Amino acid sequence: MLNIGIVGLGDISQVHIHAIKYNSNAQLVAVCDVDPTYSDKIPNVHFYSNLEEMLRSEKLDCVHVCLPHYLHVWATKTCVEHGVHVLQEKPLANNAKEGMELIKLQHKYPNIKIGICFQNRYNDTFQTLKRIVKSKSYGNIIGIKGLVTWYRPESYYTKKLGAEK
Ligand SMILES: NC(=O)c1ccc[n+]([C@@H]2O[C@H](COP(=O)([O-])OP(=O)(O)OC[C@H]3O[C@@H](n4cnc5c(N)ncnc54)[C@H](O)[C@@H]3O)[C@@H](O)[C@H]2O)c1
């Protein structure tokens, strides 16, 4: 049985909580969020407001990182350095430099797994696109331009960009 922790209890954490609940090989034992109003959100699960404290206090196998973008690399690095596997929400990082940090981290700790959620690659649209590219029915495709029409406010992309915590 894998002991799982989650850091970041906002919208997407609900999907992770659900997935852990229905996985017979995993149990959610601890959660962490800086917002104290989440402290009694999940019964029988230990609540922390500090990631490092959660990592020190619990024997976790894996932490799901469900934080805002700018905290992904920091949180994943913190978990890996504590010997804990990570399933991190997308994106990999805020920029290429930070992304390289994660790649270097993975090389430094080859026995710790870092997974990134890119579940949309399993959507019909992307599966179809992949088949088209692979089939070469349009020749050797060297670039694709796409448009996603979801609304995101400016703050979604720029909020505290590059901040540590
Ligand atoms: N895979 C997908 O389809 C998908 C969908 C939605 C969101 N996401 C990703 O998930 C991530 C989170 O998105 P969300 O919509 O749940 O955000 P959110 O703002 O709803 O939740 C983030 C949570 O992190 C907490 N937090 C902030 N700083 C913290 C810290 N230092 N320590 C502990 N907790 C802290 C906040 O209090 C908040 O509860 C984003 O990176 C987003 O891109 C992925």
The ligand as a MOL file (V3000), in Angstrom:
LIG
                    3D

  0  0  0     0  0            999 V3000
M  V30 BEGIN CTAB
M  V30 COUNTS 44 48 0 0 0
M  V30 BEGIN ATOM
M  V30 1 N -4.0360 18.3890 -15.6050 0
M  V30 2 C -5.0380 19.2390 -15.7690 0
M  V30 3 O -5.9190 19.1160 -16.6290 0
M  V30 4 C -5.1430 20.4080 -14.8630 0
M  V30 5 C -6.3630 21.0490 -14.6840 0
M  V30 6 C -6.4150 22.1310 -13.8070 0
M  V30 7 C -5.2600 22.5660 -13.1760 0
M  V30 8 N -4.0900 21.9220 -13.4110 0 CHG=1
M  V30 9 C -2.8430 22.3930 -12.7800 0
M  V30 10 O -2.9000 22.1610 -11.3780 0
M  V30 11 C -2.2430 23.2090 -10.6870 0
M  V30 12 C -3.1690 23.7350 -9.6020 0
M  V30 13 O -4.3330 24.2570 -10.2080 0
M  V30 14 P -5.6610 24.5630 -9.3670 0
M  V30 15 O -6.6440 25.0310 -10.3620 0
M  V30 16 O -5.9960 23.4320 -8.4540 0 CHG=-1
M  V30 17 O -5.1450 25.8150 -8.5070 0
M  V30 18 P -5.8100 26.4300 -7.1890 0
M  V30 19 O -5.3550 27.8440 -7.1320 0
M  V30 20 O -7.2820 26.1270 -7.1570 0
M  V30 21 O -5.1250 25.5860 -6.0060 0
M  V30 22 C -3.7970 25.7780 -5.5990 0
M  V30 23 C -3.7320 25.5420 -4.0980 0
M  V30 24 O -2.3680 25.6270 -3.6850 0
M  V30 25 C -2.3420 26.2530 -2.4090 0
M  V30 26 N -0.9990 26.7740 -2.1470 0
M  V30 27 C -0.4030 27.9010 -2.6720 0
M  V30 28 N 0.8600 28.0260 -2.2120 0
M  V30 29 C 1.0830 26.9640 -1.3850 0
M  V30 30 C 2.2210 26.5210 -0.6230 0
M  V30 31 N 3.3880 27.2010 -0.6040 0
M  V30 32 N 2.0920 25.3830 0.1170 0
M  V30 33 C 0.9250 24.6940 0.1410 0
M  V30 34 N -0.1830 25.0630 -0.5660 0
M  V30 35 C -0.1000 26.1700 -1.3250 0
M  V30 36 C -3.4200 27.3290 -2.5050 0
M  V30 37 O -3.8260 27.7670 -1.2260 0
M  V30 38 C -4.5130 26.5890 -3.2700 0
M  V30 39 O -5.4230 25.9380 -2.4020 0
M  V30 40 C -1.8570 24.2670 -11.7470 0
M  V30 41 O -0.4970 24.2030 -12.0260 0
M  V30 42 C -2.6720 23.8840 -12.9630 0
M  V30 43 O -2.0000 24.1090 -14.1860 0
M  V30 44 C -4.0160 20.8550 -14.2160 0
M  V30 END ATOM
M  V30 BEGIN BOND
M  V30 1 1 1 2
M  V30 2 2 2 3
M  V30 3 1 2 4
M  V30 4 1 4 5
M  V30 5 2 4 44
M  V30 6 2 5 6
M  V30 7 1 6 7
M  V30 8 2 7 8
M  V30 9 1 8 9
M  V30 10 1 8 44
M  V30 11 1 9 10
M  V30 12 1 9 42
M  V30 13 1 10 11
M  V30 14 1 11 12
M  V30 15 1 11 40
M  V30 16 1 12 13
M  V30 17 1 13 14
M  V30 18 2 14 15
M  V30 19 1 14 16
M  V30 20 1 14 17
M  V30 21 1 17 18
M  V30 22 2 18 19
M  V30 23 1 18 20
M  V30 24 1 18 21
M  V30 25 1 21 22
M  V30 26 1 22 23
M  V30 27 1 23 24
M  V30 28 1 23 38
M  V30 29 1 24 25
M  V30 30 1 25 26
M  V30 31 1 25 36
M  V30 32 1 26 27
M  V30 33 1 26 35
M  V30 34 2 27 28
M  V30 35 1 28 29
M  V30 36 1 29 30
M  V30 37 2 29 35
M  V30 38 1 30 31
M  V30 39 2 30 32
M  V30 40 1 32 33
M  V30 41 2 33 34
M  V30 42 1 34 35
M  V30 43 1 36 37
M  V30 44 1 36 38
M  V30 45 1 38 39
M  V30 46 1 40 41
M  V30 47 1 40 42
M  V30 48 1 42 43
M  V30 END BOND
M  V30 END CTAB
M  END
